[in-house]
Amino acid sequence: MAASHLAAPHGPGVLLGGAPGVPPAMVLVVGGTGMLGSVVTRKLLDRGEQVRVMTRDTTQAEAKRLADAGAEVVVGDLRDAES
């Protein structure tokens, strides 16, 4: 079965949108304040996606910049199951 019914209106090969009639889900970017993660987060925000960024330190400058840009920034650490 082709995944074309999942394609969001963001271009070919992008499968972030839900099925027709289903609202788009929030995208979680783990490590969203890092070098690659921050670029991905900004691209998603630029496209109008709802983005949640998981970082170990929400007080760092990049976390604050992403929050100001519209991302939801939350504390989490993949090495700590309770976080």
ChimeraX attribute file (.defattr): number of C-alpha atoms within 10 A of each C-alpha:
attribute: neighborCount
match mode: 1-to-1
recipient: residues
	/A:1	4
	/A:2	5
	/A:3	10
	/A:4	12
	/A:5	12
	/A:6	16
	/A:7	17
	/A:8	17
	/A:9	11
	/A:10	13
	/A:11	8
	/A:12	9
	/A:13	11
	/A:14	13
	/A:15	16
	/A:16	17
	/A:17	18
	/A:18	14
	/A:19	15
	/A:20	11
	/A:21	6
	/A:22	9
	/A:23	9
	/A:24	14
	/A:25	12
	/A:26	13
	/A:27	16
	/A:28	16
	/A:29	19
	/A:30	19
	/A:31	18
	/A:32	25
	/A:33	26
	/A:34	14
	/A:35	10
	/A:36	10
	/A:37	16
	/A:38	20
	/A:39	13
	/A:40	15
	/A:41	27
	/A:42	18
	/A:43	12
	/A:44	18
	/A:45	17
	/A:46	11
	/A:47	10
	/A:48	11
	/A:49	19
	/A:50	16
	/A:51	22
	/A:52	20
	/A:53	24
	/A:54	22
	/A:55	21
	/A:56	17
	/A:57	15
	/A:58	17
	/A:59	11
	/A:60	11
	/A:61	11
	/A:62	16
	/A:63	24
	/A:64	16
	/A:65	14
	/A:66	21
	/A:67	17
	/A:68	11
	/A:69	13
	/A:70	18
	/A:71	24
	/A:72	17
	/A:73	24
	/A:74	16
	/A:75	12
	/A:76	18
	/A:77	14
	/A:78	12
	/A:79	7
	/A:80	7
	/A:81	7
	/A:82	7
	/A:83	10
